[in-house]
Amino acid sequence: MEETAPATDLTTLRRGLQILELLRSSNPSASMWTNKEIADTLSLDKSVVSRTLRVLVDLGFVERSADGRTFAPGSKVYPLGARSVNQDVLRAAATVVREIVRMTQARSYLSVRSDMDAMTLWSDQPVRARPRVHSIGTTFPLGVSEAGRALLYGSPPTEIKQVAAEMRRIGVGHADQLAGQIELDRRVGYSWRRADESGVAVPVWDTRNEAVIGALGVASEGLSSRDVAEATAQLLMAAASNLARRIHATETHSTTMAPLPFSGWPEMPTDMFPLSSRSLDGETFPEFLGD
């Protein structure tokens, strides 16, 4: 007869997973945590956290800083996470996101849904620009960002209510306006957020337009202008269609690419898109990316 694991072992496992979750989901600007910060955040005793961290460090899932005072996710976390991501989607996203960066000279990203969060699956920025955040792998509550709202375009009202309820539970504002904002976003085809670094995002639908599989977005100070936001949204819509077709072609082992749905591109404002101030034709993505 198989013995049942002691309750203490399950408690230790739960604590270890809680610590890994905290290190994973933390703000990238605070990627290193002290023992005390972890204990205070998770309401645990410092000695308990210290023992759990020692095990995680020994196994390679957490790394300790040179001075021994702070902790961050370790090298063993990467292969575990990498195996959980569809590699075909990741490769297609990296190629398309890179082209968006080339055309806009702004940070671009692909986000996917992870339960009640939006997770940045891939992100890239111009070489000349120093990234404000290291966003790959970070998560944010659905509904608080343009990407999160775009991920909800295909969701029924009951599901959006659940997201709004979760926003209220964790103390995120604007929960009551979420359903109305998503409805407005759906009408124009994109989600827009005005801030110090404004953002625009569009949904990536599957090739049957039945489900949202991700959200493509661009973040830049220049996106505070509605005209720039609309021009960027048109670019992202074409890119999202291209990405969906690439993923579909990979999944079906097809070597052909369907044409983009737009015959031309809007002229990009020169103050935000210095490399794309001329009008671009609809072959830009296929020509650059290849088949």
Backbone bond lengths (Angstrom), bond angles and torsions (degrees), N, CA, C in turn:
res aa  C-N    CA-C-N  psi(-1)  N-CA   C-N-CA  omega(-1)  CA-C   N-CA-C  phi
1 M - - - 1.462 - - 1.532 109.56 -
2 E 1.309 116.26 131.18 1.458 120.79 -176.93 1.516 110.04 -73.66
3 E 1.354 115.82 132.83 1.450 120.42 -178.78 1.525 110.32 -78.42
4 T 1.300 115.78 144.01 1.455 121.53 177.32 1.517 109.58 -80.49
5 A 1.326 117.80 135.15 1.453 121.47 179.92 1.519 109.94 -62.16
6 P 1.329 118.02 138.01 1.471 120.31 178.89 1.512 110.71 -58.60
7 A 1.318 115.33 149.11 1.464 120.71 179.76 1.517 111.59 -59.72
8 T 1.360 115.92 -31.95 1.462 119.03 -179.38 1.529 111.12 -65.07
9 D 1.337 117.02 -36.02 1.464 120.05 178.29 1.522 110.77 -64.80
10 L 1.329 116.97 -41.46 1.462 120.81 178.95 1.524 110.91 -66.09
11 T 1.332 116.58 -37.32 1.459 120.50 178.36 1.523 110.62 -65.77
12 T 1.326 116.69 -41.93 1.460 121.43 178.11 1.525 110.75 -63.62
13 L 1.328 116.38 -41.95 1.461 120.51 177.73 1.523 110.78 -61.72
14 R 1.328 116.24 -44.04 1.458 120.40 179.55 1.521 110.70 -61.57
15 R 1.342 117.00 -42.83 1.466 120.43 179.02 1.520 111.01 -62.01
16 G 1.327 116.01 -43.10 1.460 119.57 -179.99 1.518 111.68 -61.74
17 L 1.332 116.63 -42.65 1.464 120.51 179.10 1.525 111.13 -67.63
18 Q 1.333 117.26 -35.48 1.471 120.44 177.26 1.528 110.61 -63.03
19 I 1.325 116.02 -41.07 1.469 120.04 179.55 1.525 110.59 -66.16
20 L 1.329 117.11 -43.74 1.464 120.41 178.08 1.524 110.89 -62.37
21 E 1.336 116.80 -40.13 1.462 120.56 178.79 1.527 110.36 -64.07
22 L 1.321 117.18 -39.77 1.458 120.88 178.90 1.519 110.87 -64.09
23 L 1.328 116.69 -46.55 1.464 120.42 179.50 1.518 111.45 -64.47
24 R 1.335 117.33 -33.79 1.461 121.56 -178.70 1.514 112.08 -71.99
25 S 1.321 116.81 -43.00 1.451 120.53 -170.73 1.515 113.54 -93.63
26 S 1.317 117.98 2.71 1.454 120.07 -176.34 1.517 111.87 -71.72
27 N 1.333 115.29 159.86 1.457 121.48 175.30 1.527 108.80 -58.00
28 P 1.359 118.52 129.37 1.466 120.87 -178.10 1.521 113.54 -56.65
29 S 1.338 117.45 -27.78 1.460 119.35 -179.87 1.526 111.68 -72.58
30 A 1.344 116.60 -13.39 1.467 120.82 177.61 1.523 108.45 -123.89
31 S 1.345 115.49 54.51 1.455 120.26 -171.53 1.524 113.31 -75.53
32 M 1.344 118.18 -17.10 1.452 121.33 178.70 1.522 109.07 -107.67
33 W 1.328 116.10 128.15 1.460 121.89 -176.46 1.528 110.43 -116.05
34 T 1.333 116.69 142.28 1.457 120.24 173.35 1.522 109.36 -85.42
35 N 1.334 115.00 164.65 1.461 120.14 177.30 1.526 110.19 -57.56
36 K 1.332 116.87 -43.78 1.466 121.32 -177.85 1.532 111.14 -64.50
37 E 1.325 117.08 -42.14 1.470 120.23 179.92 1.525 111.26 -62.52
38 I 1.328 116.29 -41.34 1.462 120.23 178.27 1.525 110.08 -64.49
39 A 1.342 116.12 -46.14 1.466 120.82 -179.18 1.521 111.21 -61.43
40 D 1.324 116.99 -44.49 1.467 120.82 -178.79 1.529 110.92 -65.61
41 T 1.332 116.80 -42.47 1.461 120.48 -177.36 1.520 111.70 -66.46
42 L 1.336 116.82 -39.63 1.461 121.18 -176.82 1.529 112.64 -95.10
43 S 1.344 116.25 2.02 1.479 121.04 -179.39 1.525 111.25 56.67
44 L 1.324 115.93 48.62 1.464 122.45 179.33 1.522 109.91 -120.29
45 D 1.316 115.68 158.69 1.453 121.32 176.22 1.533 109.69 -70.56
46 K 1.341 117.49 139.54 1.465 121.34 -177.64 1.523 112.16 -59.39
47 S 1.320 117.18 -37.17 1.467 120.09 -179.03 1.521 111.04 -68.01
48 V 1.335 116.53 -35.10 1.471 121.18 177.70 1.520 109.63 -67.40
49 V 1.321 117.41 -44.69 1.458 121.57 178.13 1.526 110.30 -62.18
50 S 1.312 116.80 -41.05 1.465 121.13 -179.74 1.523 111.41 -60.55
51 R 1.335 117.24 -44.31 1.467 120.81 179.52 1.530 110.79 -65.81
52 T 1.328 116.54 -41.15 1.466 120.34 -179.36 1.531 110.47 -66.57
53 L 1.326 116.17 -41.97 1.469 120.09 178.52 1.526 111.29 -62.78
54 R 1.315 117.03 -36.35 1.463 120.76 -179.70 1.528 110.48 -61.06
55 V 1.330 116.28 -40.98 1.466 120.71 178.13 1.527 110.77 -67.01
56 L 1.332 116.24 -45.12 1.465 120.32 -178.49 1.524 111.61 -64.71
57 V 1.328 116.64 -36.14 1.470 120.38 176.93 1.522 110.22 -67.65
58 D 1.323 117.06 -44.06 1.471 121.02 179.36 1.525 111.42 -59.48
59 L 1.342 117.13 -35.44 1.463 121.66 -178.24 1.529 112.67 -85.57
60 G 1.340 117.85 -9.21 1.456 121.15 177.56 1.507 115.27 89.76
61 F 1.338 117.83 4.64 1.466 120.06 -179.87 1.529 112.21 -84.46
62 V 1.319 117.26 -15.80 1.459 122.81 175.81 1.523 107.48 -134.81
63 E 1.335 115.86 142.11 1.461 119.32 176.12 1.526 110.06 -114.75
64 R 1.327 114.46 145.29 1.460 121.23 -179.49 1.528 109.15 -101.90
65 S 1.323 117.39 141.93 1.465 120.98 178.49 1.521 110.68 -66.67
66 A 1.336 116.28 165.88 1.457 121.04 -177.12 1.526 112.27 -59.33
67 D 1.339 116.27 -34.83 1.466 118.65 -179.98 1.524 112.70 -84.97
68 G 1.353 116.49 -2.97 1.457 121.19 175.96 1.507 115.21 77.23
69 R 1.327 117.86 8.42 1.473 120.24 -173.80 1.521 113.79 -97.27
70 T 1.330 117.84 -25.10 1.464 119.70 -174.88 1.522 110.83 -126.90
71 F 1.354 115.09 162.98 1.453 121.57 -173.77 1.529 110.30 -135.55
72 A 1.342 115.35 151.22 1.462 122.02 178.90 1.530 107.66 -149.67
73 P 1.344 117.82 166.06 1.470 119.40 177.03 1.523 111.52 -56.07
74 G 1.323 116.42 139.92 1.454 121.67 -178.23 1.514 113.31 -94.92
75 S 1.328 115.62 178.85 1.468 121.55 -173.87 1.528 112.92 -65.51
76 K 1.328 118.24 -26.87 1.465 120.12 -178.47 1.528 112.05 -69.80
77 V 1.332 117.04 -18.85 1.464 119.71 -179.75 1.529 110.94 -71.06
78 Y 1.340 115.91 -34.52 1.473 119.08 -175.38 1.526 113.27 -61.87
79 P 1.348 120.28 -53.92 1.469 118.35 -179.88 1.519 113.06 -62.12
80 L 1.324 116.72 -30.47 1.465 119.71 177.79 1.522 109.97 -65.76
81 G 1.338 116.54 -45.75 1.457 120.40 179.09 1.520 112.10 -69.64
82 A 1.331 116.72 -38.97 1.462 120.42 -177.86 1.517 111.55 -61.98
83 R 1.326 116.72 -35.18 1.464 120.05 -179.95 1.519 112.03 -71.69
84 S 1.336 117.39 -17.67 1.464 120.63 -178.16 1.522 112.32 -88.82
85 V 1.342 117.60 -6.83 1.466 121.83 -177.46 1.519 109.49 -102.79
86 N 1.328 116.47 138.81 1.463 121.60 174.63 1.521 108.62 -65.27
87 Q 1.325 116.77 110.68 1.459 120.76 -174.55 1.527 112.52 -65.24
88 D 1.330 117.90 -32.13 1.463 120.85 177.54 1.520 110.55 -64.41
89 V 1.337 116.33 -41.96 1.452 120.89 177.93 1.528 110.29 -64.46
90 L 1.321 116.48 -42.60 1.456 120.84 -178.26 1.525 111.54 -63.18
91 R 1.348 116.94 -43.97 1.466 120.03 179.52 1.525 110.82 -64.75
92 A 1.333 116.77 -43.93 1.464 119.96 179.54 1.526 110.38 -64.10
93 A 1.315 116.88 -40.90 1.461 120.69 -179.24 1.518 111.05 -64.68
94 A 1.329 117.43 -43.27 1.462 120.79 -178.82 1.523 110.86 -59.73
95 T 1.337 116.97 -40.14 1.460 120.85 -178.75 1.517 111.59 -68.83
96 V 1.330 116.57 -45.88 1.460 120.76 -178.52 1.533 110.84 -68.57
97 V 1.318 117.34 -43.63 1.465 120.83 179.15 1.523 110.44 -60.73
98 R 1.317 116.92 -39.57 1.464 119.96 179.26 1.521 111.65 -61.91
99 E 1.336 116.63 -38.02 1.459 119.85 178.77 1.524 111.22 -69.71
100 I 1.327 117.56 -37.00 1.466 120.23 176.38 1.528 109.79 -61.44
101 V 1.332 116.17 -42.39 1.461 120.49 178.21 1.527 110.12 -61.33
102 R 1.321 116.88 -42.61 1.470 120.38 -179.60 1.525 110.83 -61.57
103 M 1.323 116.75 -39.58 1.460 120.31 -176.17 1.524 112.67 -79.20
104 T 1.331 117.71 -33.38 1.463 120.70 -175.30 1.523 113.43 -100.56
105 Q 1.338 117.20 -21.84 1.462 121.06 -172.99 1.525 110.96 56.80
106 A 1.332 115.11 37.57 1.461 121.76 178.42 1.526 108.85 -137.61
107 R 1.328 116.51 164.50 1.464 120.18 179.40 1.520 110.17 -68.47
108 S 1.325 116.42 134.03 1.461 122.13 178.76 1.519 109.15 -128.38
109 Y 1.337 116.15 158.10 1.457 119.41 -175.66 1.523 111.02 -156.77
110 L 1.324 115.49 161.16 1.459 123.10 169.10 1.515 107.65 -120.02
111 S 1.329 116.29 126.18 1.460 121.51 177.17 1.522 109.92 -113.51
112 V 1.313 115.99 149.93 1.459 122.27 175.43 1.519 107.95 -129.28
113 R 1.323 115.13 163.02 1.460 119.10 -179.26 1.515 111.26 -85.84
114 S 1.326 115.96 137.72 1.458 122.99 175.06 1.522 107.29 -132.22
115 D 1.343 115.23 88.93 1.459 121.77 -176.75 1.528 109.92 60.33
116 M 1.320 118.72 -114.26 1.457 122.10 -179.13 1.524 112.97 -96.77
117 D 1.327 116.39 12.95 1.460 121.11 -179.02 1.518 111.31 -120.42
118 A 1.332 115.22 160.51 1.463 122.61 168.01 1.521 106.39 -104.69
119 M 1.325 117.12 125.24 1.460 121.45 -178.55 1.524 109.87 -110.72
120 T 1.322 116.98 132.80 1.455 121.71 177.12 1.521 108.69 -78.23
121 L 1.330 115.87 107.39 1.456 120.70 -178.67 1.520 111.22 -79.08
122 W 1.345 116.53 -38.50 1.459 119.91 178.85 1.519 109.13 -150.13
123 S 1.317 116.85 146.79 1.454 122.19 178.95 1.513 109.25 -149.59
124 D 1.332 115.74 147.71 1.458 120.83 178.12 1.524 108.38 -148.45
125 Q 1.312 116.83 159.36 1.455 121.51 179.99 1.522 109.54 -146.90
126 P 1.339 118.27 163.86 1.467 120.08 179.58 1.524 111.46 -58.47
127 V 1.317 115.93 148.39 1.460 120.37 -179.96 1.519 111.14 -60.65
128 R 1.331 116.09 -37.14 1.463 120.40 -176.98 1.516 112.88 -71.95
129 A 1.327 116.89 -16.80 1.464 120.46 -174.42 1.521 111.00 -96.56
130 R 1.296 115.54 134.66 1.460 120.65 173.85 1.523 108.01 -84.09
131 P 1.324 117.92 121.21 1.472 119.03 -175.95 1.520 111.97 -62.70
132 R 1.342 114.96 136.87 1.464 119.72 177.36 1.519 110.73 -73.83
133 V 1.325 116.11 -30.91 1.455 120.58 178.80 1.524 108.70 -141.29
134 H 1.313 116.01 153.19 1.459 121.53 171.58 1.528 105.37 -98.15
135 S 1.327 115.40 93.08 1.461 119.00 -162.50 1.518 115.36 -93.79
136 I 1.334 119.35 -13.75 1.457 119.86 -176.67 1.531 110.00 -60.82
137 G 1.334 114.97 126.14 1.460 120.19 178.74 1.516 114.55 90.49
138 T 1.331 117.95 -8.00 1.461 119.28 179.77 1.528 110.71 -79.66
139 T 1.301 116.06 156.12 1.464 121.78 -178.84 1.521 110.49 -126.58
140 F 1.333 115.57 149.41 1.451 122.53 176.80 1.524 108.07 -140.05
141 P 1.328 118.49 147.87 1.466 120.23 179.55 1.528 111.03 -58.94
142 L 1.314 116.41 138.10 1.456 120.69 175.12 1.532 108.94 -59.06
143 G 1.303 116.18 141.79 1.454 120.43 176.68 1.509 114.26 98.48
144 V 1.344 118.15 -17.04 1.466 119.17 -177.32 1.521 112.06 -96.79
145 S 1.324 118.05 -8.13 1.465 120.65 -178.95 1.516 109.86 -132.90
146 E 1.329 115.56 165.55 1.452 120.09 178.21 1.522 111.23 -63.66
147 A 1.333 117.52 -36.71 1.461 120.71 179.82 1.521 111.06 -66.93
148 G 1.341 116.31 -42.09 1.453 119.85 179.60 1.519 112.15 -61.55
149 R 1.334 116.52 -41.43 1.467 119.30 179.01 1.523 110.98 -66.89
150 A 1.337 117.10 -39.70 1.468 120.01 179.10 1.528 111.03 -63.33
151 L 1.318 117.08 -32.93 1.465 120.70 178.49 1.525 111.96 -67.94
152 L 1.329 117.38 -17.37 1.463 121.68 -176.90 1.530 113.19 -98.26
153 Y 1.328 118.06 4.96 1.464 119.88 -177.40 1.525 112.62 -57.78
154 G 1.320 117.55 -36.34 1.456 120.66 -177.67 1.514 114.07 -92.15
155 S 1.328 117.56 6.20 1.462 121.40 -175.56 1.528 111.18 -86.78
156 P 1.335 117.63 142.63 1.470 121.06 177.10 1.519 110.32 -73.06
157 P 1.346 117.41 163.49 1.476 121.15 -178.89 1.521 113.71 -55.65
158 T 1.335 117.62 -37.45 1.470 119.91 -179.08 1.528 111.14 -62.31
159 E 1.322 116.22 -37.86 1.466 119.91 -179.47 1.523 110.90 -71.25
160 I 1.324 117.05 -38.90 1.457 120.51 177.99 1.530 110.05 -64.80
161 K 1.345 117.35 -35.65 1.461 120.61 176.06 1.524 110.67 -63.27
162 Q 1.337 117.10 -37.89 1.461 120.77 177.72 1.527 111.02 -63.86
163 V 1.334 115.86 -40.56 1.463 120.27 178.29 1.528 109.71 -64.55
164 A 1.323 116.67 -43.11 1.466 120.79 178.84 1.533 110.70 -62.46
165 A 1.331 116.82 -39.55 1.463 120.73 178.20 1.523 111.13 -63.63
166 E 1.330 116.73 -38.63 1.465 120.82 177.73 1.523 110.32 -66.74
167 M 1.334 117.14 -37.91 1.464 120.71 176.82 1.525 110.62 -60.95
168 R 1.322 116.65 -42.07 1.464 120.09 178.19 1.525 110.59 -65.03
169 R 1.311 116.06 -40.30 1.467 120.18 -177.57 1.517 112.36 -61.35
170 I 1.326 116.51 -38.23 1.472 120.10 -177.37 1.532 111.63 -95.27
171 G 1.343 116.36 4.82 1.458 120.01 174.17 1.516 115.61 81.08
172 V 1.341 117.93 24.03 1.464 121.65 177.98 1.519 109.10 -86.98
173 G 1.319 117.19 134.19 1.454 121.04 -177.48 1.517 113.67 -75.31
174 H 1.331 115.39 172.68 1.467 124.35 175.87 1.536 113.46 66.64
175 A 1.310 118.20 18.45 1.465 120.21 -179.84 1.530 111.17 -63.43
176 D 1.340 116.60 -37.14 1.464 119.91 -178.24 1.527 112.39 -68.16
177 Q 1.326 117.49 -23.40 1.460 121.49 -178.78 1.529 112.89 -93.86
178 L 1.345 117.50 -1.83 1.465 119.95 -172.19 1.526 112.40 -60.14
179 A 1.315 118.40 -50.83 1.469 121.15 -176.51 1.526 111.16 -60.67
180 G 1.335 116.47 -44.12 1.458 119.93 179.74 1.512 112.34 -65.34
181 Q 1.344 116.95 -38.67 1.459 120.47 179.99 1.525 111.33 -66.82
182 I 1.334 116.98 -40.89 1.464 119.87 178.81 1.525 110.63 -64.63
183 E 1.330 117.03 -37.72 1.457 120.17 177.86 1.523 110.96 -63.06
184 L 1.335 117.00 -41.62 1.467 120.44 176.61 1.526 110.76 -65.01
185 D 1.327 116.33 -41.56 1.468 120.58 179.04 1.525 110.96 -60.81
186 R 1.316 116.64 -42.71 1.467 120.73 -179.24 1.531 111.25 -59.61
187 R 1.326 115.86 -37.64 1.462 119.72 -176.86 1.531 111.61 -65.04
188 V 1.331 116.91 -39.99 1.471 119.47 -178.89 1.523 112.04 -90.15
189 G 1.339 116.50 -15.44 1.460 119.83 175.29 1.510 115.37 93.42
190 Y 1.337 118.07 0.50 1.462 119.86 179.89 1.524 110.33 -152.59
191 S 1.337 115.82 160.79 1.460 122.17 177.27 1.519 109.07 -109.49
192 W 1.326 115.84 139.53 1.470 121.24 -174.42 1.516 109.11 -131.19
193 R 1.319 115.83 136.36 1.466 121.49 177.20 1.527 108.42 -129.92
194 R 1.314 116.40 125.24 1.460 121.15 178.47 1.522 109.23 -99.99
195 A 1.348 116.04 124.48 1.462 121.87 -179.72 1.524 107.56 -160.39
196 D 1.350 116.65 -168.78 1.471 119.55 175.99 1.526 109.98 -57.35
197 E 1.326 115.38 -42.13 1.462 121.19 170.71 1.523 106.27 -118.41
198 S 1.333 116.32 96.11 1.452 120.94 -176.84 1.525 110.54 -72.22
199 G 1.336 115.81 163.42 1.457 119.24 -177.95 1.516 112.76 -144.64
200 V 1.318 115.65 150.72 1.457 123.86 174.36 1.523 107.62 -129.85
201 A 1.326 117.25 136.91 1.459 121.21 178.83 1.521 110.11 -141.56
202 V 1.336 115.43 149.82 1.465 121.72 176.28 1.520 108.26 -130.53
203 P 1.335 117.60 153.75 1.467 119.53 178.15 1.517 111.52 -75.57
204 V 1.311 115.80 149.18 1.470 121.82 170.12 1.524 106.23 -104.54
205 W 1.334 116.13 106.30 1.461 120.92 180.00 1.522 109.89 -86.10
206 D 1.328 116.78 155.18 1.449 118.74 171.39 1.528 108.69 -68.42
207 T 1.316 117.77 170.55 1.471 120.79 -173.06 1.522 112.56 -67.62
208 R 1.331 118.51 -12.72 1.467 121.22 176.77 1.527 111.55 -98.76
209 N 1.352 116.21 2.80 1.463 121.67 -178.71 1.524 111.99 55.34
210 E 1.321 115.79 38.19 1.461 120.71 -178.81 1.532 112.48 -106.69
211 A 1.318 117.00 -25.38 1.461 119.56 -176.01 1.524 110.15 -147.28
212 V 1.324 116.11 145.63 1.460 121.77 175.73 1.523 108.14 -86.11
213 I 1.327 116.82 122.76 1.460 121.02 -178.15 1.526 112.33 -103.79
214 G 1.322 116.85 -6.94 1.458 119.75 179.64 1.516 110.17 179.15
215 A 1.327 115.69 -177.32 1.464 121.65 176.80 1.515 108.56 -140.24
216 L 1.331 116.75 127.67 1.459 122.63 175.48 1.513 108.75 -97.14
217 G 1.334 117.03 136.83 1.450 119.09 -178.47 1.512 113.28 -144.95
218 V 1.321 115.48 164.61 1.456 124.10 174.89 1.516 107.53 -131.87
219 A 1.326 117.75 138.96 1.456 122.81 178.67 1.523 109.20 -124.86
220 S 1.331 116.44 130.41 1.463 120.98 -178.48 1.513 109.43 -167.47
221 E 1.325 116.55 151.81 1.461 120.63 175.14 1.526 110.55 -63.26
222 G 1.344 117.07 -29.94 1.455 120.58 -178.11 1.503 114.68 -69.27
223 L 1.332 118.01 -11.74 1.461 120.93 -177.01 1.523 113.48 -82.25
224 S 1.322 117.64 7.46 1.460 119.68 176.36 1.521 111.40 -71.26
225 S 1.344 117.02 -15.45 1.460 121.65 177.68 1.524 110.02 -87.36
226 R 1.335 116.80 133.14 1.466 121.21 179.39 1.524 110.99 -61.86
227 D 1.316 118.32 -39.99 1.466 120.90 -179.80 1.524 111.18 -62.11
228 V 1.319 116.55 -43.60 1.466 120.26 178.94 1.523 110.03 -66.73
229 A 1.339 116.56 -39.43 1.462 120.69 179.37 1.520 111.02 -61.99
230 E 1.327 117.96 -42.30 1.457 120.91 -179.36 1.525 111.32 -68.08
231 A 1.329 117.09 -40.53 1.465 120.11 177.47 1.521 110.70 -63.68
232 T 1.335 116.37 -40.81 1.456 120.71 178.78 1.523 110.97 -65.93
233 A 1.325 116.77 -38.03 1.462 120.91 179.15 1.523 110.99 -61.81
234 Q 1.325 118.09 -39.84 1.459 120.94 177.91 1.523 111.02 -62.75
235 L 1.320 116.10 -41.39 1.459 120.48 176.17 1.520 110.87 -61.53
236 L 1.332 116.63 -44.73 1.458 121.08 -178.14 1.519 112.10 -67.23
237 M 1.337 117.86 -34.87 1.460 120.36 178.33 1.527 111.06 -62.19
238 A 1.328 115.99 -43.72 1.465 119.57 177.76 1.526 110.64 -65.57
239 A 1.337 116.54 -41.08 1.455 120.44 179.06 1.521 111.42 -64.68
240 A 1.352 117.09 -39.55 1.462 120.97 179.05 1.515 111.08 -63.95
241 S 1.337 116.47 -40.81 1.465 120.16 176.92 1.522 110.52 -63.31
242 N 1.322 115.76 -41.47 1.458 120.33 178.80 1.525 111.22 -63.31
243 L 1.326 116.04 -43.14 1.457 120.48 -179.72 1.518 111.28 -63.90
244 A 1.341 117.32 -43.28 1.462 120.68 179.28 1.521 111.00 -60.61
245 R 1.337 117.00 -41.06 1.457 120.54 179.77 1.524 111.58 -68.26
246 R 1.309 116.87 -35.66 1.464 120.17 178.58 1.527 111.08 -66.95
247 I 1.331 115.42 -43.05 1.459 118.94 178.00 1.520 110.29 -63.24
248 H 1.325 116.56 -43.80 1.466 121.00 179.32 1.521 110.79 -62.84
249 A 1.337 117.27 -42.05 1.460 120.64 179.86 1.523 111.00 -63.24
250 T 1.326 116.37 -36.91 1.467 120.15 178.88 1.520 110.95 -69.42
251 E 1.331 116.12 -43.29 1.463 120.42 -178.38 1.526 112.20 -65.89
252 T 1.342 116.53 -31.96 1.468 120.35 -178.98 1.525 111.96 -98.42
253 H 1.354 116.16 5.17 1.474 122.23 -179.66 1.529 111.38 58.56
254 S 1.333 115.46 31.85 1.459 120.33 178.30 1.523 109.70 -87.98
255 T 1.317 116.99 147.27 1.462 121.23 179.57 1.525 111.46 -104.90
256 T 1.327 117.35 2.56 1.458 120.37 -178.34 1.515 110.07 -103.48
257 M 1.318 115.18 153.71 1.453 121.33 178.59 1.516 109.57 -121.47
258 A 1.319 117.25 129.81 1.464 120.23 176.22 1.518 109.51 -69.61
259 P 1.334 118.45 148.93 1.462 120.48 -179.66 1.515 111.62 -67.01
260 L 1.320 115.89 155.13 1.449 120.73 177.22 1.526 110.27 -68.29
261 P 1.330 118.13 151.38 1.465 120.54 -175.67 1.527 114.01 -77.75
262 F 1.350 118.43 -8.09 1.450 120.49 -177.61 1.520 110.55 -109.52
263 S 1.341 116.44 135.73 1.455 120.74 179.98 1.516 111.77 -85.30
264 G 1.312 118.10 -13.44 1.461 120.70 179.82 1.508 111.14 -159.76
265 W 1.311 116.47 167.66 1.453 122.01 -178.75 1.521 109.47 -112.67
266 P 1.335 117.19 147.83 1.464 118.84 173.49 1.523 109.40 -69.49
267 E 1.317 116.57 154.60 1.457 119.50 178.27 1.522 109.07 -71.76
268 M 1.322 116.07 130.08 1.449 120.87 -175.87 1.528 111.01 -82.22
269 P 1.328 118.46 134.73 1.474 120.61 176.97 1.525 110.69 -59.14
270 T 1.310 117.65 131.32 1.462 121.41 -173.27 1.518 112.86 -68.66
271 D 1.337 118.10 -24.87 1.459 118.33 -177.39 1.515 112.65 -72.91
272 M 1.344 116.78 -21.37 1.463 119.09 179.11 1.521 111.74 -110.64
273 F 1.311 117.53 -28.83 1.454 121.63 -175.39 1.528 110.20 -120.51
274 P 1.316 119.27 70.10 1.464 121.20 -175.13 1.515 114.04 -62.12
275 L 1.324 117.95 -26.00 1.463 119.71 -179.06 1.519 112.23 -90.22
276 S 1.328 117.23 -5.62 1.457 119.77 -174.65 1.529 111.39 -130.16
277 S 1.332 117.08 36.59 1.447 120.21 -176.91 1.521 112.24 -74.64
278 R 1.331 116.90 -14.76 1.463 119.20 177.02 1.525 109.11 -89.62
279 S 1.310 117.13 164.26 1.461 120.68 174.95 1.513 109.38 -71.20
280 L 1.323 116.44 138.97 1.459 121.71 -177.91 1.507 110.08 -112.73
281 D 1.317 116.92 142.93 1.460 119.18 179.46 1.515 110.44 -90.49
282 G 1.309 116.13 170.60 1.460 122.34 -173.84 1.504 114.78 -71.98
283 E 1.357 117.61 -4.24 1.460 119.63 179.61 1.520 112.82 -91.23
284 T 1.316 116.53 0.98 1.467 119.61 -174.74 1.516 112.11 -56.13
285 F 1.330 117.70 -49.98 1.462 119.10 -177.68 1.524 112.46 -65.70
286 P 1.346 120.04 -52.35 1.465 119.17 -179.32 1.524 112.82 -60.52
287 E 1.343 117.29 -38.16 1.461 120.55 -178.00 1.515 110.54 -66.75
288 F 1.346 115.88 -40.88 1.456 119.54 -177.18 1.520 111.53 -74.77
289 L 1.324 116.39 -43.08 1.459 120.55 -173.26 1.522 112.74 -83.18
290 G 1.307 118.20 -26.70 1.459 119.57 -176.00 1.502 111.72 77.66
291 D 1.316 116.44 172.22 1.462 121.48 -179.28 1.510 110.70 -105.23
